Amino acid sequence: MGSVRWAFRCGSWTPSRSEWLFAAQCVQREEKDRIGQFVFAKDAKLAMAGRLLLRKFVCERMRIPWPQIRLERSPRGKPYLAAPLQVTTTADSAWSFNLSHQGDYAVLAAQQGVQVGVDVMKTTMPGSNSIPEFFRIMTRQFTAHEWSTIQSAGSEHQQLAAFYRHWTLKESFIKAIGTGLGFNLQRAEFHLSAEPLTQGTVLHQTKMHLDEEPEEEWIFEESLLDAEHHVAVALGPANDGFSALVYLQWQQHLSVGLF
């Protein structure tokens, strides 16, 4: 089965005006318009790099000529290849792909035969809030077990790094199943590997519990792109039944919360 993991450091990319205009011509109009809505140039550059990475992958690995690439988003925001529809013939060979961009990197993960989600986060101080205040604001995003792991990580900076490590894991899962905003993050609880996360290595030992039940079919890859950037890749069952079930359960949780 094919597998792709790409990371592009956008800080080293300083396109000239003509190069930027050329890059804009290489993506769809709606993508260009969406990128143009970013307030900060750094964010626009990250988004452009991500879209170009995705098109490079589709062209080189799925062997779709660049002019024929047509990307769309599902109702819940997950990108997919809209045409040509005859690219894949069996579930085992179907590619799943996902993008993330934050901090200094744009990243892409793709794999055949499974659902894929990826997330990258830079360990940064939380604006004007202190770290304890930031954690207080984010209390409902993690379980008691996860908070125990985060707050026992050591110094405040190490706790912040543990926070973002957990965050990338949760986001990678949500992006893989494509539920979008509104998913109760406490439903997915992560039990980290005892092995330390270091640059140049990929950990696969982290486990997830969904609604307090172990999920043995999901694999999570974790790595550090550099000292400040965590990246997590979620790999799950290729069938749509699992995503549909999680989405239905999410709707039920939402209904209970609303009424």
Summary of the structure (lengths in Angstrom):
residues: 259
radius of gyration: 18.7
end to end distance: 45.5
largest distance: 54.3
contacts: 746
relative contact order: 0.13
helix: 42%
strand: 25%
